[in-house]
Amino acid sequence: MKMHIREWMNSPAVLSLKKESKGKMYTELFFRDPIRPTYFNNDLMYSPADGTILYAKEFNPNNFLEIKGKDFTVKDLLGIDDFNERAIVVGIFMTSYDVHTNRVPCDAIFVESKFCEVIQTHNMSMTLLEENLFYDFGYKKDQMSYLFQNQKKTSVFHSNMLGQRFYIVQVADKDINTIITYDDQKRMRQCSRFGQVRYGSQVDFVLPLNKKFDYEILVKKLDHIEAGLDPIIKIWARSK
């Protein structure tokens, strides 16, 4: 259920996890995958990940984030040099308390997955941003340098309903950089599992805008959401 990060951090579920040992948290509990209801609604895109919203807005392909004085574009995020479309980008930070199973926002055909080229061979830690979310209920963009150099995997899907592609980018944390996608599933139902990123990580959903549709972003910065349960974008066809 969507709620502010402050409310989620004080929820019974998180308070219960805080009582567990680190050993249990990073082994048994990290891999938990709770049963969830499956929704089917062509007007909604559901969250692909559990976590906290870092950004949810429209961007030009060459306009995204400025991190420590350097531009990081949507093209950089996707690892697709010829991407040239305005798009809604929703960035979701998965903390160590979050479920790390990723789900498909709508009915889709899996097209391909590929790892993006990175600047360095070693991932940066996301710990500082996570601690700011935990204790200050906020974050600073300069803490997001990991987007430049950490391991990223872009998965491409095609929505028959929209008649276009959309993208999900999985970003790994330091040390444990295992990004899993279930590539054998070609046709995927809305909210079905498609992969996992192991240990503190991030998932971005990129939806290119289509002139045939109108869009409403249903989440805002610092909302905490759950994969397959919370809608993030509403879509409806424009009147002719």
Backbone as a ProteinNet text record, in pm:
[ID]
protein_1_A
[PRIMARY]
MKMHIREWMNSPAVLSLKKESKGKMYTELFFRDPIRPTYFNNDLMYSPADGTILYAKEFNPNNFLEIKGKDFTVKDLLGIDDFNERAIVVGIFMTSYDVHTNRVPCDAIFVESKFCEVIQTHNMSMTLLEENLFYDFGYKKDQMSYLFQNQKKTSVFHSNMLGQRFYIVQVADKDINTIITYDDQKRMRQCSRFGQVRYGSQVDFVLPLNKKFDYEILVKKLDHIEAGLDPIIKIWARSK
[TERTIARY]
83.9	0	87.9	55.9	134.8	127.7	244.3	251.1	384.6	396	521.2	627.2	754.3	864	866.5	832.9	831.8	729.4	609.9	505.2	544.3	606	646.4	753.3	851.1	958.7	908	790.3	731.2	615.8	603.3	496.3	532.4	434.4	462.6	556.4	542.2	626	773.4	807.1	946.7	998.8	917.8	960.3	993.4	918.8	946.3	1079.6	1108.5	1234.5	1354.4	1336.4	1445.7	1493.3	1405.5	1440.4	1523.5	1528.4	1600	1750.5	1828.7	1973.7	2010.7	2127.5	2172.6	2194.9	2243.4	2264.5	2137	2029.5	1900.7	1843.3	1862.5	1810	1870.4	2002.6	2070.8	2078.8	2012.2	2005.8	1860.3	1803.2	1665.7	1563.4	1562.6	1456.5	1472.6	1597.5	1616.9	1545.5	1541.5	1485	1335.8	1271.9	1128.7	1053.1	947.6	869	722.4	659.7	523.3	422.4	322.1	212.1	131.5	103.7	26.1	-85.2	-195.3	-302.4	-255	-311.4	-275.6	-387.2	-351.4	-450.1	-437.6	-551.6	-553.5	-634.1	-564.7	-630.9	-549.8	-603.9	-531.6	-511.5	-583.6	-569.6	-456.3	-395.4	-295.6	-164.3	-54.9	76.5	110.8	138.2	169.2	320.5	356.9	498.6	574.8	694.1	775.7	858.2	859.6	946.6	889.9	925	902	1009.6	974.1	1075.9	1021.9	1115.4	1082.5	1104.6	1007.5	1015.8	1122.5	1220.4	1321.6	1281.6	1216.2	1164.9	1056.1	959.9	850	798.3	849.8	812.4	852.6	813.4	849.4	987.5	1064	1197.7	1217.7	1298.5	1349.5	1463.6	1495.4	1601.7	1737.5	1760.8	1889.7	1881.9	1770.6	1751.1	1699.5	1782.6	1739	1788.2	1904.5	1956.9	2094.3	2122	2257.4	2314.4	2420	2478.5	2623.5	2651.2	2785.4	2835.9	2746.2	2783.3	2791.1	2758.4	2761	2618.7	2589	2456.4	2446.2	2338.6	2306	2171.5	2168.1	2048.8	1969.6	1850.8	1769.8	1842.3	1913.4	1994.2	2099.1	2162.8	2263.1	2199.6	2082.5	2012.2	1982.9	1931.7	1892.1	2011.2	2118.1	2229.2	2195.2	2106.2	2061.9	2093.4	2198.9	2246.5	2146.6	2068	1976.4	1835.2	1819.3	1688.1	1661.4	1546.9	1521.1	1375.4	1319.3	1178.3	1160.2	1059.1	1021.1	955	984.1	935.2	907.6	818	800.2	901.1	974.6	1071.3	1034.9	1019.2	990.2	1105.8	1178.2	1292.3	1253.7	1280.6	1239.2	1362.9	1390.6	1505.2	1460.1	1517.4	1483.9	1580.7	1531.4	1617	1636.2	1719.2	1744.6	1621.3	1520.9	1398.2	1293.1	1319	1218.2	1227	1113.7	1112	1180.4	1267.5	1347.1	1300.5	1185.3	1128.4	1067.6	1098.8	1049.1	937.3	840.3	720.9	694	618.7	588.7	468.4	479.2	371.5	241.2	249.3	129.6	153.6	49.1	68.3	173	267.8	375.4	443.4	511.2	597.6	741.7	814.8	955.7	1033	1111.1	1186.8	1332.7	1400.9	1541.2	1588.6	1700.7	1770.5	1916.7	1978.3	2122.1	2183.5	2307.5	2380.3	2435	2429	2480	2629.8	2698.7	2840.1	2853.8	2955	2975.6	3111.9	3126	3249.5	3360.4	3327.2	3426.9	3382.6	3477	3446.1	3392	3403.8	3356.9	3234.2	3131.4	3010.8	3033.3	2962.1	2961.8	2854.2	2874.5	2776.1	2658.3	2539.2	2419.6	2382.1	2470.4	2440	2406.5	2480.4	2458.4	2317.8	2272.5	2138.1	2035.3	2058.5	1965.5	1956.4	2071	2069.7	1996.5	2011.1	1937.2	1786.9	1745.7	1603.6	1554.3	1635	1595.6	1584.1	1680.6	1690.9	1647	1659.4	1620.3	1497.6	1452.2	1335.3	1352.8	1471.7	1503.2	1635.4	1685.5	1813.8	1865.4	1993.1	2054.5	2095.8	2075.1	2107.5	2255.5	2342.4	2485.2	2519.4	2426.3	2447.7	2414.5	2377.9	2333.3	2438.1	2566.1	2672.3	2678.5	2621.3	2619.8	2551.3	2462.7	2395	2493.1	2602.4	2703.3	2780.8	2813.6	2912.2	2868.2	2756.7	2717.7	2659.9	2663.2	2608.9	2461	2421.9	2281.6	2238.7	2116.7	2060.6	1927.8	1917	1794	1714.2	1590.2	1499.1	1396.8	1375.5	1284.7	1159.2	1043.1	914.2	830	736.8	642.6	501.5	427.4	287.5	198.4	121.4	27.9	-82.9	-123	-229.3	-187.9	-63.5	-14.1	43.7	80.1	142.4	283	358.5	492.3	573.5	700.4	790.7	795.5	834.2	872.4	993.3	1055.7	1183.9	1186.5	1256.5	1281.8	1432.7	1491.4	1635.9	1658.7	1739.2	1774.7	1918.8	1940.5	2072.3	2118.1	2240.1	2291.3	2372.2	2381.7	2460.2	2603.2	2685.9	2824.6	2833.5	2940.7	2975.1	2884.1	2755.9	2664.1	2594.6	2633.7	2581.3	2511.2	2420.4	2348.9	2214.4	2199.4	2073.4	2014.5	1894.5	1829.8	1708.4	1695.2	1571.5	1530.6	1400.2	1348.4	1320.9	1429.3	1420.5	1340.4	1315	1244.4	1094.8	1045.8	902.4	878.2	831.8	815.4	689	579.4	453.6	428.1	417.3	408	279.7	209.7	87	119	29.2	44.7	72.3	173.3	214	283.4	313.1	386	534.4	603.3	744.9	829.9	928.3	1019.1	1165.8	1196	1336.1	1359.1	1487.4	1527.1	1664.7	1686.7	1819	1858.5	1974.5	2010.3	2087.5	2030.6	2080.3	2066.5	2054.5	2019.4	2038.5	1936.7	1944.3	1834.1	1822.6	1726.3	1664.1	1539.8	1469.8	1405.4	1428.8	1366.6	1274	1156.4	1058.9	1055.7	1077.8	1082.2	972.3	876.7	763.2	764.6	806.6	801.5	658.3	643.5	510.6	460.7	331.8	266.2	152.8	146.4	46.3	-96.9	-111.3	-246.1	-304.7	-221.4	-265.5	-237	-315.3	-287.1	-239.7	-163.7	-101	-119.2	-133.9	-135.6	-40	58.5	151.5	86.4	78.7	2.3	87.4	219.6	309.2	394.2	452.7	538.1	662.7	758.8	885.2	862.6	933.5	933.9	810.7	725.4	622.2	689.7	642.5	687.1	577.5	616.3	518.6	560.8	467.6	494.4	466.3	552.6	543.3	413.2	346.6	225.6	102.4	117.3	4	-32.6	69.4	45	59.5	-45.8	-33.6	52.3	134.4	221.7	183.6	116.7	76.7	-61.4	-148.4	-279	-272.6	-330	-324.6	-464.2	-498.4	-624.2	-609.8	-685.9	-677.6	-738.3	-674.1	-725.2	-846.6	-939.1	-1057.4	-1016.7	-1074.3	-1040.8	-1118.8
-118.9	0	124.6	220.4	341.7	423.8	469.3	556.5	630.6	736.3	810.1	722.9	743.9	664.8	670.4	784.5	797.2	701.4	695.4	606.9	460.7	429.7	291	245.2	332.6	296.6	266.6	321.4	297.3	197.5	128.3	29.4	-99.5	-180.4	-306.7	-399	-401.6	-490.9	-454.8	-324.9	-282.5	-293	-256.4	-266.9	-411.1	-504.4	-646	-686.4	-637.4	-669.7	-611	-495.3	-430.8	-515.4	-600.5	-683.8	-805.7	-836.6	-955.5	-929.1	-1033.7	-1021.7	-989.5	-926.8	-895.6	-1022.7	-1126.6	-1252.6	-1307.2	-1304.1	-1353.6	-1259.8	-1127.8	-1030.8	-1051.3	-1076.4	-1082.4	-1224	-1316.5	-1452.5	-1492.7	-1545.1	-1596.9	-1490.3	-1376.7	-1277.4	-1197.2	-1180.5	-1104.3	-1170.6	-1301	-1373.6	-1402.1	-1339.3	-1361.3	-1311.2	-1379.7	-1346.6	-1372.1	-1278.9	-1301.8	-1316.3	-1399.2	-1415.3	-1285.9	-1238.9	-1115.8	-1136.1	-1062.1	-1072	-1021	-1073.1	-1030.5	-944	-825.1	-732.6	-726.2	-705.9	-688.3	-563.1	-458.3	-331.8	-261.6	-255.7	-196.8	-46.9	16.8	160.9	196.9	95.6	123	50.9	117	55.4	38.8	-84	-110.1	-103.8	-80.6	-68	-196.5	-184.4	-303.2	-346.1	-264.3	-295	-239.3	-304.1	-247.5	-142.4	-30.1	67.6	208.2	303.4	444.6	521.7	604	682.7	792	791.5	896.4	1007.2	970.6	1066.8	999	1079.5	1028.9	1146.2	1162.1	1276.7	1253.1	1346	1338.9	1398.4	1334.9	1383.8	1376.8	1471.3	1459	1358.2	1298	1195.8	1247.5	1379.1	1436.7	1517.6	1502.2	1580.2	1487	1466	1375.3	1428.2	1385.8	1428.6	1493.1	1592	1644.6	1595.9	1516.5	1456	1502.6	1578.4	1633.2	1709	1788.6	1872.5	1802.1	1673.9	1598	1558	1569.7	1532.6	1381.6	1326.7	1186	1183.1	1135	1144.6	1013.6	1020.2	899.3	799.7	851.9	765.2	691.1	762.6	699.3	591.4	621.6	525.7	397.2	410.5	293.9	225.3	299.9	244.8	230.2	317.4	313.7	449.1	456.3	583.9	651.4	572.4	632.3	652.8	636.4	663.4	813.3	851.5	992.7	1029.1	977.7	999.8	1063.4	1149.7	1199.6	1084.1	1073.5	957.2	992.4	917.6	921.5	824.7	871	786.3	782.4	662.3	643.4	565.4	628.1	564.2	514.5	387	322.9	265.8	312.9	265.3	153.7	35.4	-79.6	-87.5	-69	-75.2	-219.8	-236.7	-371.8	-432.3	-350.7	-402.6	-439.9	-405.3	-427.8	-568.2	-616.3	-736.2	-700.9	-788.7	-755.8	-826.9	-888.1	-947.3	-837	-837.4	-736.5	-793.4	-706.9	-750.4	-661	-713.8	-642.3	-549.6	-421.6	-324.9	-351.4	-419	-446.3	-572.1	-623.2	-735.3	-695.9	-784.2	-746.3	-868.6	-846.3	-946.9	-909.2	-1002	-977.1	-977.9	-871.9	-858.5	-898.9	-832.8	-864.2	-798	-845.2	-782.4	-769.1	-661.1	-646.4	-562.5	-596.1	-517.4	-392.8	-279.4	-153.6	-144.7	-70.7	-44.5	44.6	18.3	96.7	164.2	272.4	349.3	273.7	209.5	139.1	-5.3	-88.3	-230.1	-259.2	-162.5	-184	-97.4	-157.9	-84	5.7	118.5	205.8	158.9	189.5	155.5	253.3	203.1	285.8	311.6	274.1	279.3	419.7	522.3	657.9	705.7	679.3	720.3	644	515.1	435.6	488.4	521.2	572.2	705.5	791.4	918.1	894.5	795.3	761.7	710.7	627	567	669.3	762.1	848.1	992.5	1039.3	1176.9	1183.9	1070.2	1061.4	1152.5	1147.2	1223	1175.5	1242.7	1206.1	1324.3	1317.4	1419	1356.4	1430.7	1376.2	1340.9	1412.9	1382.9	1244.7	1183.3	1048.3	941.7	985.8	893.1	870.3	893.6	871.6	727	636.8	495.3	474.1	565.6	549.6	556.4	629.1	639.1	508.2	440.7	334.2	196.5	185.3	51.7	-32.9	-164	-257.7	-229	-217.1	-191.6	-289.2	-333.3	-420.8	-363.4	-341.5	-287.4	-399.4	-413.8	-511.3	-437.3	-488.4	-426.1	-511.3	-446.9	-515.4	-445.6	-519.7	-460	-479.7	-369.2	-373.6	-370.2	-475.9	-477.5	-374.8	-354.1	-258.2	-116.9	-80.1	52.9	58.4	-57.4	-61.9	-6	-29.4	27.4	-47.5	-9.3	-66.9	17.3	-48.2	22.3	-49.7	10.4	-38.5	-45.1	-144.8	-153.7	-169.3	-79.1	-80.2	-124.7	-228.5	-277.8	-235.6	-173.8	-123.4	-198	-252.6	-331.9	-245.7	-291.3	-224.5	-279	-227.5	-269.9	-414	-482.5	-617.3	-725.3	-720.2	-821.3	-761.3	-802.1	-739.1	-842.3	-915.7	-1018.9	-964.9	-951.5	-906.3	-1023.2	-1060.8	-1177	-1132.1	-1186.1	-1171.8	-1309.3	-1333.4	-1463.1	-1455.1	-1461.6	-1435.2	-1540.1	-1654.5	-1759.9	-1732.7	-1636.9	-1605.6	-1497.5	-1536.3	-1440	-1355.8	-1421.3	-1347.9	-1339.8	-1217.5	-1198.3	-1123.5	-1174	-1110.5	-996.6	-901.8	-787.7	-832.6	-775.4	-799.8	-933.8	-1007.9	-1133.1	-1104.9	-1197.9	-1180.9	-1187	-1097.5	-1105.8	-1106.9	-1079.4	-1080.7	-1037.4	-1014.5	-977.2	-910.7	-812.2	-754.3	-783.7	-841.3	-889.8	-786.1	-752.7	-658.8	-515	-419.9	-281.6	-237.1	-189.2	-167.6	-72.7	-54.4	40	-17.8	19.8	-18.1	107.2	132.5	245.4	194	255.2	223.4	340.2	311	415.7	387.9	480.9	467.2	581.9	555.9	660.9	710.2	841.7	900.1	878.8	851.8	823	923.7	989.1	1092.9	1039.5	908	849.6	842.6	868.9	850.3	973.5	982.7	1078.1	999.2	1067.5	998.6	1078	1005.8	1067.7	989.4	1058.4	994.6	988.9	869.9	847.6	843.1	860.1	856.8	983.1	1011	1128.7	1092.6	1181.8	1161.4	1124.5	1020.7	969.9	888.5	857.7	755.5	619.3	533.8	394.6	310.3	226	148	2	-84.1	-227.6	-279.6	-368.6	-422.7	-498.8	-468.7	-539.9	-500.1	-415.5	-373.5	-226.6	-142	1.8	50.2	110.3	167.9	293.2	311.4	428.3	525.1	473.6	558.7	515.1	612.6	586	630.7	551.5	578.5	567.9	660.1	647.6	706.1	649.8	691.6	829.5	910.4	1043.5	1036.2	1127.7	1134.2	1183.6	1121.9	1162.7	1288.1
0	0	0	-86	-98.4	29.9	77.2	194.5	192.4	268.2	276.9	342.7	305.3	359.9	512.8	572.4	718.6	779.6	719.2	768.9	750.8	635.7	610.4	707.4	737.3	828.5	968.9	1002.4	1134	1128.5	1016.9	1001.7	1074.9	1114.3	1185	1106.9	974.8	893.7	906.2	896.6	904.4	1047.1	1144.5	1284.2	1320.4	1262.6	1285.8	1222.8	1101.3	1034.4	1108.2	1168.4	1241.8	1359.7	1409.5	1524.7	1485.8	1357.3	1312.4	1305.3	1315.4	1303.5	1158.9	1141.4	1005.5	925.2	991.8	921.8	862.1	938.7	888.8	782.8	802.3	706.5	568.4	562.3	433	375.3	438.4	383.4	364.8	468.1	459.8	424	497.1	478.9	350.3	305	182.2	64.9	61.9	-52.2	-35.9	60.4	77.7	-45.6	-79.1	-198.3	-164.6	-92.7	-44.2	-156.9	-131.4	-227	-230.8	-350.8	-367.3	-468.3	-452.7	-552.2	-686.9	-792.9	-928.3	-984.4	-1029.5	-1085.4	-1236.8	-1302.4	-1447.5	-1478.6	-1521	-1551.5	-1659.7	-1779.8	-1892.5	-1879	-1786	-1767.1	-1672	-1607.9	-1504.9	-1532.3	-1496	-1489.8	-1342	-1300.3	-1160.8	-1137.9	-1012.6	-980.2	-1012.7	-1073.2	-1099.7	-978.5	-871.5	-758	-628.6	-517.9	-385.4	-361.4	-301.1	-268.5	-257.8	-249	-230	-359.3	-395.2	-517.5	-502.5	-593.2	-597.7	-694.2	-802.6	-900	-980.3	-1026.1	-1108.4	-1190.5	-1312.2	-1394.8	-1539.8	-1625.1	-1766.8	-1788.6	-1878.6	-1911.9	-2062.7	-2115.2	-2251.4	-2250.7	-2365.8	-2369.1	-2323.5	-2343	-2304.1	-2174.3	-2101.1	-1979.2	-1870.2	-1768	-1661.9	-1527.7	-1482.9	-1354.2	-1370.3	-1286.7	-1275.6	-1143.9	-1150.9	-1032.1	-1019.9	-915.8	-893.5	-1016.6	-1074.5	-1187.6	-1320.8	-1324.6	-1449.7	-1489.3	-1617.5	-1666.4	-1683	-1630.4	-1650.5	-1720.3	-1844.7	-1928.3	-1927.2	-1984.6	-1999.6	-2090.2	-2190.9	-2277	-2195.8	-2101.8	-2016.2	-1929	-1876.6	-1790.6	-1866.6	-1988	-2068	-2133.7	-2157	-2233.6	-2380.9	-2429.8	-2569.7	-2632.9	-2712.9	-2766.3	-2859.6	-2931.8	-3028.9	-2972.5	-2842	-2781.2	-2789.8	-2845.7	-2871.2	-2846.3	-2738	-2709.3	-2571.8	-2562.2	-2430.9	-2355.3	-2226.6	-2152.2	-2006.6	-1946.7	-1801.7	-1741.8	-1642.4	-1573	-1425.1	-1373.5	-1230.9	-1170.8	-1077.6	-1011.8	-874.2	-847	-721.9	-652.7	-530.8	-454.7	-361.5	-379.8	-297.1	-180.2	-59.8	58.6	102.3	204.1	255.8	321.8	352.3	412.7	308.7	183.1	79.1	19.8	-29.7	-112.9	-245	-295.6	-414.4	-541.6	-539.1	-660.1	-746.1	-875.5	-968.4	-1055.2	-1087.6	-1160.5	-1281.2	-1376.6	-1500.6	-1478.8	-1515.6	-1488.8	-1564	-1679.5	-1759.3	-1842.2	-1906.7	-1998.9	-2103.3	-2129.3	-2220.8	-2278.7	-2389.4	-2450.2	-2418.3	-2358.9	-2331.2	-2462.9	-2487.6	-2612.5	-2591.9	-2496.6	-2472	-2343.1	-2292.2	-2180.5	-2217.3	-2170.2	-2194.6	-2082.4	-2048.4	-1950.3	-2017.9	-1948.3	-2002.3	-1976.9	-2061.1	-2037.1	-1914.2	-1831.7	-1711.2	-1715.4	-1636.7	-1636.2	-1565.8	-1453.2	-1375	-1353.8	-1313.5	-1293.7	-1155.1	-1063.1	-926.8	-899.4	-842.9	-809.1	-687.8	-685.6	-568.9	-471.9	-345.5	-243.8	-247.2	-223.2	-213.2	-67.5	23.4	166.1	214.8	166.9	215.8	182.4	58.9	21	104.6	125	204.8	347.5	407.2	544.7	553.6	452.5	452.9	445.2	364.9	358.5	493.8	558.3	685	798	805.5	923.6	899.5	775.3	745.3	655.2	605.7	517.3	395	338	218.1	162.2	58.9	-1.5	-82.2	-119.5	-202.8	-335.5	-443.8	-576.3	-589.5	-516.9	-525.8	-471.4	-399.1	-348	-452.5	-572.7	-675.9	-783.9	-751.6	-850.1	-897	-819	-858.4	-992.9	-1032.3	-1160.7	-1277.7	-1260	-1365.5	-1382.8	-1273.1	-1284.4	-1237.4	-1166.8	-1119.6	-1231.9	-1209.2	-1307.6	-1329.4	-1456.3	-1492.1	-1600.8	-1592.2	-1694.4	-1741.7	-1871.6	-1930.6	-1995.2	-1952.5	-2012.5	-2097.3	-2217.1	-2313.5	-2324.9	-2315.8	-2328.1	-2434.2	-2493.1	-2588.2	-2536.6	-2528	-2486.1	-2610.3	-2631.9	-2744.6	-2725.5	-2600.3	-2571.8	-2611.4	-2580.3	-2615.1	-2756.1	-2808.9	-2940.5	-2939.7	-2831	-2820	-2714.8	-2707.6	-2609.2	-2481.3	-2372.1	-2250.4	-2192.5	-2091.8	-2043.7	-1890.9	-1838.6	-1695.4	-1677	-1598.6	-1572.7	-1428.8	-1411.5	-1278.8	-1248.9	-1134.2	-1094.6	-969.8	-973.5	-861.9	-766	-641.4	-538.4	-538.8	-448.4	-435.7	-385.9	-423.5	-377.1	-434.8	-402.5	-456.3	-577.3	-695.6	-817.2	-905.9	-843	-918	-964.4	-1095.4	-1154.8	-1232.8	-1196.1	-1257.2	-1337.1	-1459.6	-1535.4	-1585.5	-1582.5	-1626	-1775.7	-1854	-1997.6	-2074.4	-2011.8	-2083.1	-2094	-2018.7	-2022.8	-2127.7	-2243.9	-2352.1	-2337.8	-2301.1	-2280.2	-2130.2	-2080.5	-1937	-1902.3	-1801.7	-1756.4	-1660.6	-1656.6	-1567.8	-1424.4	-1363.1	-1223.8	-1201.7	-1308.6	-1291	-1267.9	-1203.4	-1172.1	-1299.4	-1309.5	-1424.3	-1382.2	-1253.9	-1214.6	-1071.8	-1040	-904.6	-909.5	-820.3	-800.3	-656.9	-636.5	-503.4	-422.1	-309.8	-209.8	-259.4	-161.7	-187.2	-330.5	-394.9	-538.1	-583.6	-715.4	-770.6	-897.8	-921.7	-1044.6	-1102.5	-1232.5	-1301.6	-1411	-1419	-1522.7	-1620.4	-1748.5	-1851.9	-1953.4	-1962.3	-2053.6	-2154.4	-2280.4	-2382.7	-2402.8	-2421.7	-2438.5	-2581.2	-2590	-2717	-2736	-2851.6	-2875.8	-2873.6	-2878.6	-2876.7	-2735.7	-2634.4	-2496.4	-2410.3	-2302.3	-2195.3	-2074.6	-1988	-1875.3	-1746.9	-1637.8	-1505.1	-1415.4	-1360.2	-1267.9	-1130.6	-1072.5	-950	-823.6	-837.8	-722.2	-720.7	-604.7	-592.2	-512.6	-514.5	-444.7	-298.3	-252.8	-115	-78.6	-177.4	-155.5	-148.1	-59.2	-59.9	-124.1	-219.9	-294.9	-300.1	-345	-351.3	-492.2	-539	-674.8	-694.7	-804.3	-840	-762.5	-660.8	-578.6	-598.5	-615.7	-625.4	-769.2	-825.9	-960.7	-957.6	-1061	-1065.9	-1178.1	-1282.6	-1394.7	-1442.8	-1467.4	-1529.5	-1674.3	-1764.9	-1907.9	-1967.3	-2053.2	-2125.3	-2266.4	-2360.3	-2500.5	-2517.5	-2600.3	-2628.3	-2719.2	-2700.4	-2786	-2923.8	-3025	-3162.5	-3199.2
[MASK]
++++++++++++++++++++++++++++++++++++++++++++++++++++++++++++++++++++++++++++++++++++++++++++++++++++++++++++++++++++++++++++++++++++++++++++++++++++++++++++++++++++++++++++++++++++++++++++++++++++++++++++++++++++++++++++++++++++++++++++++++

